[in-house]
Amino acid sequence: MNAEAGFEVAESDVVPLRISGFFSLILGGLSVLGLLGLPLIAFSVAAILVGTHALRKYSGPAPVGLKPARVGICLAVGFGVCSFFTPWFKTLVLSRQAEAFALIYLDVIAMDETEFAMELNKDYVNRMDPTMSLEEHYQGQPQARENFEQFKNNGVNEMIRQRGPGAEWIFDMPTRLYTRYRNQHAELVIADPTGTINTKISMTLDYLVDSQGQGQWHVSNVQSYRAERFVAPNVL
């Protein structure tokens, strides 16, 4: 019809379509899956590569698909950065929580609050009801009294009490987080900076999420530090 009206459409006026730009947009949206696991960051990488290809140089009218490519790249970069740093941030937060909990535990032992310390050795499911008297519980039955005495007279606990409440402690090594049977654990090595006790303390904490979605730490092992590790780095 244009030809009949005396107009001709030049080939250079035809707007090209770059389908790769739309693929980049789709992959950029899928980059959110990277938050579920670091391997899925591959979606972000693919979106950036495809988007870069869509934004290659051109002559004539601007191709259709450049804007979706730019959006796809932005999504990929945003989700990719979050996916990469989320595990690092989680590790940092859990490490700080574990260290704070360990210091509280040491202070509870040093104050000779043995009953409370024994509760901190239990996971949140097995702890006593807050309304119950811990002293009556641990002194009421022969087996409970025996467990109480064994815990109180433990050699490591005696060393902690020797330092007294409010004593300064340092973490002799970086806190090590590891996963075992799909549960998170933290291993800490604690030392006395004053040299009052020359034995380092090795402490293992377990992290469980309760029914309310709140993370709960408890002490699973405390002993004198040994150079060799007694747990595997990862057990899936």
N, C-alpha and C positions, 0 to 999 in steps of 0.2 A: 504493500500500500504506500509505503514511503517512496518507493521508486516511481509509482504512478503519480504521486503528488510532486515529483521533481526533487525529492530528498534522497540522499544515500547515506547509509550508516557506515562509517569507517570502522575497520576492524579495531583500531586503536581506541575507539569509544566504548567497546564492549567491556563491562566491568568483570574482571576475573574472579573466580571463587577459589579460595584457599580452604579446603575442607580440613586441613591440618589444624587450622585455628580452632575449629569446633571440637576436634579431638582433644586439643590441649585443654579446652574448657572442661570437657567431661573428665579428663584425667586429673585436672586441678581439683574438681569437686570430690573425686575419689581419694584425693590425698588425705582427706580427713581420717581415712582408715589407718594411716600411719600412727595415730594416737593409740591404737590397739596393740601395736608391736612395731619395733624398729625395722624389721624386714620389709614391712609394708610401705616404708618411705620410698620404695621403688616407684610408686605412683607419682610422687612429687618429682622425682628425677625424670621420669618419662614425660610428664606434663611440661617441664621446662625445656627438654630437648625438642619435643614436637612443636611447642610454642615458638621457640627460637627459629625453627625451620620455617614456620608460618610467617614470621616477621622478616624474612630475607628481603633483600632489595628488590625493587620493582620499578618499571617504567610505565608511564601512562596513568590511567585512573587507579586510585587506591583499591586494592583487592578487598572483596568481602571476606571477613574472617579475621582481620587484624585485631579488632577490638576483643572478640572472644579469646584470641590468643593471649592478649595482654592480661585479661582477667584470669585466664587459666594459669598463667605464670605467677601472678600475684597470689592466687590461692595456693599454688604449689609451694611457693616460698614460705608463706605464712604457716601452713600446716606442717611443712617439712621442718622448719625451725622448731616448732612446738614439739613435734614428734622426736626430734633429736635431743632436745634439752629436757623433756619431761622425765625420762628415766634418771638423768643426772640430778635433777631437782628433787625427785622422790628419794633418791639415795641420800642426798644431803639432809633432807628433813628427817628421815628415819634415823640417820646417824646421830643427829643432834638430840632427837627424842630419846634414843637409847642411852646416850651419855648422861642426859639429865636424870633419867630413871635410875641409872646405876649409882649416881651420886646420892640420890635420895635413899636408895637401898642401903648404902654404906652408912649414911647418917642414922638410919633407923636401927641398924645393928649397933652402932657406936653408942646410941642412947639406951641400949639394953631393952629395946622394945621387941623382944624376941617373938611374941605372938604376932605382931604386925609383920615382922620380917618373914615369918613362916607363911603368912597369907600372900605375901608378894612372890613367894615361890610357887604359888598355885596359879593355874589359868583362871580366867574370870568365871568359868562355869563352876569350878570347885571351891571357890572362896566362900567363906561363911557369910551369912546374912549380916548386914551392917548393924542390925538391931540386937544381935546376939552378943553376949559377953565372951570375948576371946579367952580371957583368963579362965573362966569357968569351963569352957570347952577343953582347953589344953591341960587343965588340971583335974578334970572330972573323971576321966577314964584312964586305966593303967596304960593302955597302948598309946593314948594321946600324951600322957605324961612322959613316957619313955621317949617318944619322938621329940618332945620338947627338950628334954635334957640332952639328947644326942645332938640336936641342932645347936643348942646354946653352947655346948662344950666343944663344938667343932673347932679345930685348930685355926682355920682362917678367920672365923668369927671372933675368936679370942684376940687375934692380931688386930682386927678392926676396932674392937672395943678398947684395946690398948692405946690407940691414937686418940680416942675420945670424940665427942660430938663436935661438928663444925670443923673438923680437921681438913687440911688441904690435900687433895689428891690430883694426880695428873694422869692423862692417858698416854702411856708409854709408846703405844703404836696406834696408827690410824684404825679407827673402828672398821671392822670387816663385816659387811652384810653378805649373806648368802641364802640361797633357797634350798630347802630340804623337804621333800614330800609336799611340795607346793606351798609350804609355809615359810614365812620370812623369819630369819634369825640374825642376831648380831653378836659378834664376838669382840670383847674388849679386854685390853690388858692395862691394868691400873697399877700405879706405883706411888710410893710415899716419897715426895720430893725432899723431905727433911732427913731421910735415912733412919728414922726411928725403927722401922722394920725394913729389912733389906730383901724381903721376898715380894716379888710382884704377884698380883692377883689376876687370875684369868676368870672372866665372867661371861657366860653365854645367856642371852636373853631371847625369848620367843615373842613373836608379834602375831596376835590373832585379832580378827575383826568380830565384834559381838553382834547380836541380833539387831542392834540399833545402828549398825554401820560404823561404830566407833572402834578405833584401834586400841588394843589392850596389850601392854607389855607384861611379862612376868619372867622371873629369874628361873632358869632351868638348871644352871650349873655354876658353882663357885668353887674354885680350887687354887692352889698355888700354881703359878704359871710354869708351863713346860714349853720348851722351845718347839717341839714338834706339835703339829696340829692334830687334834683328836676327832675332827669331823671332816667330811669330804667337802670341797668347795661348792659342788653342785650335785644334788641328787634329784633328778626330775621325778 
